Amino acid sequence: MSTPKRHHFVPKVLLKRFTDDEGWLHSFNKLDSEKTVRKARPDSIFVRSHYYSELETDGSRDAAMENWLSKLEDSVSPVLDKVIEAVAHNRLPNLKAAEKHIWTRFFLTQWRRVPDLHDQTKDDFASQWFDGIIDSIREEFPNRDSEVNSLRADEQKSRIIRNAYIRMLERPPSEPERVINERGIVLLSICNNNRSFIIGSRPVIQMNFSQGRTLADYRSEMWLPISSKLAIGVGNPWEREKLLHLNDARAIRHLNKSIAQNSTSFASCCAKLTASIAGA
């Protein structure tokens, strides 16, 4: 079996739900020198070569994490279909416990797996983590200095940190997972035919986390648009599921701008919408 090379950090299970009627996404990349909106298929954007492949000491690549992510995406797809179908008929999806667990795992993984988050936080934290590990090894094996020192080589250090980041995706932090499972889910449905959500390279957006609030505070918000017309967020602990109909253009634009501001690139079903957000 061939090793997958093109790894989507925003998966096609989401992207296909943001295309126009002809299957195109209209994307904007802040790093594009021409600063223009471009048409793209879901296969060709939000992708990096071997992004989730672990690098072995002999230079080979292990794509086990990309395969694990693909299985997670396959498992969440029918859950997303169920939610979208229910909202289209103005009712709650009434997710089973197993379906809610799959959604929570997918939601947390999507929050943590993207380069926009990883590149922003990796340097200081990763170096401190790595130095702590090396110090522990040195204490445990004081007579093996040459081997321990070899781990500090830039190439080795980079490989170890990269592999650790990839492996941790399969093990979401227990406290956020517990809190999200205890809080309900809220479905934000756009009922204005002329408005849509965008999808960003950092698609999960955090809001109202100021003043030291954590995810456990019911006033804090996290949202992930799952289609052009529907976003799923972390709800109140006393409401298992809640459906909100959104018609306020300012509120829709506020969420879109928040996603765009935190993303290197973003896309939508409409070139005019993407251009408008890019120019905001």
Number of C-alpha atoms within 10 A of each C-alpha: 3 5 13 15 16 16 21 24 22 22 18 18 17 20 26 19 20 26 21 15 9 8 15 21 30 23 27 25 21 14 9 11 7 8 13 15 21 15 18 16 16 23 14 12 22 24 19 14 11 18 20 28 23 23 17 12 11 6 9 10 15 17 19 16 18 23 16 13 22 17 11 17 18 12 15 22 14 13 19 19 12 17 19 22 14 14 18 13 9 13 13 19 20 14 16 10 10 10 17 18 16 17 24 22 20 18 22 17 20 19 19 19 21 21 20 18 15 12 9 9 11 15 12 9 9 18 14 11 12 18 13 12 11 15 12 12 14 16 10 10 12 10 10 12 11 8 11 16 11 12 16 15 11 10 11 13 16 17 17 20 16 18 16 14 17 19 14 14 18 14 10 15 12 8 11 15 16 12 18 25 19 17 21 19 24 20 25 21 24 21 15 14 8 9 18 24 28 30 30 29 23 26 27 26 21 17 13 15 14 8 6 7 12 15 18 17 15 17 14 17 18 18 23 25 27 23 24 23 21 23 19 23 21 25 23 21 17 10 12 16 18 18 16 14 14 17 15 12 13 9 11 18 19 12 18 23 18 17 27 27 17 18 22 18 23 28 33 27 27 24 19 12 22 25 19 12 20 21 8 9
